[in-house]
């Protein structure tokens, strides 16, 4: 499984271009593809941070992208009311994503589970691998994904603990059937590192992905953009769209060996 797309949906046209390209790459290499985008980026470092198109316009744009390109979707929701409203409008994504900062919000998680959709829960930067059992006590093991996206290491810094990834693969994926996803682009973030916005270094993304694939991870999340330096959010850590194919090919090669 590959979950990939822009940090936030900026226009239908942009979404269609990115979804078509990523789907073509994933289809050719045998990966199931989900288009990821956000209608609202609520977790901003500063009040000046751009949040996106908003619920109605953003959700409509993402749903149109998925309908036109015939791809599955993954969208993050920040509160129960957003899920309620999306359900009332008659369209929910294939994967409902719970942001890392909200991974302990019981009401939000339980509401997501009740939709019957796949729920991807980003493991909080503050959680130990074994703390994921607390999340699963609220969800059960059916239709749940757990995504590793780095762990806080001092101020403005994240690190990836590959021994923790191995623990989660053995304890949750192999034993309980809960797939583990690795998110490399958020793992190279420097939260709040630019003062009023988040920094990061996309140069390290392929290395982290290769290492995750080498320890047995088979499912990946990555944000991609045609011009990351001008993305309204997460620019420093987003992968160039033109580099997406090479990264996915590398995953494929390592998966075949391991």
C-alpha positions in Angstrom: 0.0 0.0 0.0 1.2 3.5 -0.9 -0.6 6.5 0.5 0.6 9.7 -1.2 -0.5 13.2 -2.2 -0.1 16.8 -1.3 -0.2 18.0 2.3 -3.4 20.0 1.5 -5.6 20.1 -1.6 -4.9 23.4 -3.4 -7.2 22.8 -6.4 -8.9 19.9 -8.2 -6.5 20.3 -11.2 -3.5 19.9 -8.9 -5.0 16.8 -7.2 -5.9 15.2 -10.6 -2.3 15.6 -11.9 -0.8 14.2 -8.7 -3.3 11.3 -8.3 -3.0 10.2 -12.0 0.8 10.2 -11.8 1.0 8.3 -8.5 -1.6 5.8 -9.6 0.3 5.1 -12.8 3.5 4.5 -10.9 1.9 2.3 -8.2 -0.1 0.3 -10.8 3.0 -0.5 -12.7 4.9 -1.7 -9.6 2.1 -3.6 -8.0 1.1 -1.3 -5.1 -2.4 -0.4 -4.0 -2.6 3.4 -4.2 -4.6 5.8 -2.0 -4.6 9.6 -2.8 -4.0 11.6 0.4 -4.9 15.3 0.8 -6.3 17.5 3.6 -9.2 20.0 3.4 -8.1 21.7 6.6 -4.6 21.7 8.3 -5.7 22.5 11.8 -2.3 21.7 13.5 -0.4 24.8 12.4 2.7 26.1 14.1 1.5 29.7 14.0 -1.8 31.6 13.4 -0.4 32.7 10.0 -0.1 29.2 8.7 -2.3 28.4 5.7 -5.0 25.8 6.5 -6.4 25.0 3.2 -9.7 25.2 1.2 -11.9 24.4 4.2 -14.4 21.6 4.8 -17.0 22.0 2.1 -14.8 23.2 -0.8 -11.9 21.0 0.2 -13.9 17.8 0.7 -15.7 18.4 -2.6 -12.4 18.9 -4.4 -10.9 15.7 -3.0 -14.0 13.6 -3.8 -14.0 15.0 -7.4 -10.3 14.1 -7.8 -10.9 10.5 -6.6 -14.0 10.2 -8.9 -12.3 11.5 -12.0 -9.1 9.6 -11.5 -10.7 6.4 -10.1 -8.4 6.3 -7.0 -9.1 5.5 -3.4 -8.7 8.3 -0.8 -7.2 9.1 2.6 -8.2 12.2 4.5 -7.5 13.4 8.0 -10.3 14.5 10.3 -9.8 16.6 13.4 -13.1 16.3 15.3 -16.2 14.3 15.5 -18.4 17.0 13.8 -16.3 16.8 10.6 -17.0 13.1 10.3 -20.7 13.7 11.0 -20.9 16.4 8.3 -19.0 14.3 5.7 -21.3 11.4 6.4 -24.4 13.6 6.0 -23.0 14.8 2.7 -22.9 11.2 1.5 -19.2 10.8 0.9 -16.4 9.5 3.2 -12.9 8.7 2.1 -11.8 5.0 2.0 -9.4 5.8 4.8 -10.2 8.1 7.7 -6.9 9.4 9.1 -6.4 10.5 12.7 -3.6 13.0 13.1 -0.7 12.1 15.5 -1.6 14.9 18.0 -5.1 13.4 18.3 -4.2 9.7 18.5 -5.5 9.6 22.1 -8.8 11.3 21.5 -11.2 8.6 22.4 -14.4 10.1 21.0 -12.8 11.0 17.6 -11.3 7.5 17.3 -14.5 5.7 18.3 -16.5 7.8 15.8 -14.1 7.0 13.0 -14.4 3.3 13.7 -18.2 3.4 13.7 -18.1 4.5 10.0 -16.9 1.1 9.0 -14.1 2.7 6.9 -10.4 1.9 7.3 -9.0 4.1 10.1 -5.4 5.1 9.9 -4.1 6.4 13.2 -0.8 8.3 13.2 1.2 7.2 16.2 1.9 10.3 18.3 5.4 11.7 18.4 5.2 11.3 22.2 4.2 7.6 22.2 6.4 4.5 22.8 5.8 1.6 20.4 4.1 -0.5 23.1 1.7 2.4 23.9 -0.1 1.6 20.7 -1.9 -1.1 22.6 -3.8 1.7 24.3 -5.0 2.9 20.9 -6.1 -0.6 19.9 -8.1 -1.0 23.1 -10.4 1.7 21.7 -10.5 0.4 18.1 -10.0 -3.4 18.1 -7.9 -4.8 15.3 -10.3 -4.7 12.3 -9.8 -2.1 9.6 -7.1 -0.3 11.6 -3.7 1.0 10.3 -1.0 2.4 12.6 1.4 4.8 11.0 4.9 5.6 12.4 5.9 9.2 11.8 8.9 9.8 14.0 9.4 10.4 17.7 10.2 13.6 19.5 13.9 13.9 20.4 14.5 17.2 22.2 13.4 20.5 20.7 12.3 20.7 17.1 13.7 17.3 16.2 12.3 13.9 15.4 14.0 10.6 15.1 12.9 7.2 13.8 13.5 4.2 16.0 13.8 1.2 13.8 13.8 -1.2 16.7 10.4 0.3 17.5 9.2 -0.4 14.0 10.4 -4.0 14.3 8.5 -4.3 17.6 5.3 -2.9 16.1 5.6 -5.2 13.1 6.0 -8.3 15.3 3.5 -7.3 18.0 0.7 -5.6 16.0 1.0 -6.6 12.3 2.3 -10.2 12.6 0.4 -11.1 15.8 -2.8 -9.1 15.6 -3.1 -8.3 11.9 -2.9 -4.5 12.2 -0.8 -3.2 9.3 2.1 -0.9 10.1 2.6 2.1 7.8 5.8 4.2 7.6 5.5 7.9 7.0 8.9 9.2 6.0 8.1 12.7 5.0 6.7 13.6 8.4 9.6 11.8 10.1 12.0 14.3 8.6 10.1 17.3 10.0 11.6 19.8 12.4 8.3 20.8 14.2 8.2 24.6 14.6 11.8 24.6 13.4 11.3 27.7 11.2 9.8 29.7 14.0 6.3 30.3 12.6 6.3 27.1 10.5 7.7 23.6 10.5 11.1 22.9 8.9 12.5 19.6 7.7 14.8 18.0 5.2 13.4 16.0 2.3 16.8 14.8 1.3 16.6 12.1 4.0 13.2 10.7 2.9 14.5 8.0 0.5 17.0 6.7 3.1 14.4 6.4 5.9 12.0 4.6 3.5 14.7 2.2 2.4 15.6 1.4 6.0 12.0 0.8 6.8 11.5 -1.5 3.9 14.7 -3.3 4.9 13.2 -4.2 8.4 10.0 -5.5 6.8 7.6 -2.5 6.3 5.4 -3.0 3.3 3.1 0.0 3.5 4.2 3.6 3.1 2.8 7.1 3.4 4.5 10.1 1.8 3.5 13.6 0.9 4.4 14.6 -2.7 4.1 17.9 -4.5 5.1 19.3 -7.9 6.8 22.3 -6.3 7.4 21.5 -2.6 9.2 24.8 -1.9 6.0 26.6 -2.7 3.6 24.3 -0.9 1.4 26.1 1.5 2.4 23.7 4.3 5.1 21.1 5.1 7.2 22.2 2.1 10.7 21.4 3.5 9.9 17.8 4.1 7.6 17.0 1.1 9.0 14.8 -1.6 9.3 16.2 -5.2 6.7 14.4 -7.3 9.4 13.7 -9.9 11.2 11.6 -7.3 8.2 9.5 -6.4 8.7 6.8 -8.9 12.4 6.2 -7.9 11.4 5.9 -4.3 8.6 3.4 -5.0 10.9 1.4 -7.2 13.5 1.2 -4.4 10.8 -0.1 -2.0 9.9 -2.7 -4.6 13.5 -3.9 -4.9 14.0 -4.1 -1.2 10.7 -5.9 -0.6 11.7 -8.5 -3.2 15.0 -9.2 -1.4 13.6 -9.3 2.1 
